Amino acid sequence: MRLKPEERSVDSDLHTDTVWLLGVQRTLYQWSQQHLGEAYRELWNWMTDLRSLRCAWDRVARNKG
């Protein structure tokens, strides 16, 4: 059974986004270990991905300070 976007939980979407972002971070870490001293220039697409932005917004919204 597939839920329509308006029926999905925001929390489950955030969890999915967080899992995706952790995968991106893991990939970047592995790349950096294999290519020491090289600059990675393709970050823009990952930074502006809606999933990254939702994770960032969640962290900012939960910040009490």
Secondary structure, DSSP 8 states (H G I E B T S, - for coil): ----GGGS-HHHHHHHHHHHHHHHHHHHHHHHHHSTT------HHHHTSHHHHHHHHHHHHH---
